[in-house]
Every structure is written in C-alpha cells, then in structure tokens.
Amino acid sequence: MPTYEYRCKKCATEFEIRQSFADDPLTHCVDESCNGTVNKVFRGVGISFKGDGFYKNDHGASSKTRRPSSDTSDSDSSKDTSDSSKDTSN
C-alpha cells in the first residue's frame, strides 16, 4: 500500500498515512484538538538509472556500429569519383 503525506492548513502539522488506492483521501487533521482541513503533499522523486539496458548498452553501441559502415561507403564513393575524374582528364 502506498504512503501519502498530508499537511494541515490550520496547524501546519505534516503526517504520513498508509492508504489503499481505493480509499478516499483524508479531509481532516489527525490531531483531534485541531480538526483542520488537510491537503496532500506532493514531492518530486529522484530517478536513478542503474544496471544494463540504458545508454551505455542500448544507444551508444548501436550508433557507433552504424557510423563506420556509412563512413566507409562515403569514402569509397569519393574515391570512385576521384578515379573517374582522373580517367576523363587523360
């Protein structure tokens, strides 16, 4: 079950509650003497990419293998062009 964080508008108390996805969100402070209204607190989460299957293995290797094959064909075609120009000048 996920843990949700709430903040009371009246007393500024912050608290965490474990709730099911199907449960309704809380509307009142857990401090019975306050009984103010509460809002859910949303915080950013950090993402860490670890292990196989990320840039090093997927994108970097495939783009490196593609470049030499296209560079080779470009250099071969330029050699052919220079050879043909030599033949026409004789």
C-alpha positions, 0 to 999 in steps of 0.5 A, a space after each residue: 500500500 502506498 504512503 501519502 503525506 498530508 499537511 494541515 492548513 490550520 496547524 501546519 502539522 505534516 503526517 504520513 498515512 498508509 492508504 489503499 488506492 481505493 480509499 478516499 483521501 483524508 479531509 481532516 487533521 489527525 490531531 483531534 484538538 485541531 480538526 483542520 482541513 488537510 491537503 496532500 503533499 506532493 514531492 518530486 522523486 529522484 530517478 536513478 538509472 542503474 544496471 544494463 539496458 540504458 545508454 551505455 548498452 542500448 544507444 551508444 553501441 548501436 550508433 557507433 556500429 552504424 557510423 563506420 559502415 556509412 563512413 566507409 561507403 562515403 569514402 569509397 564513393 569519393 574515391 570512385 569519383 576521384 578515379 573517374 575524374 582522373 580517367 576523363 582528364 587523360 
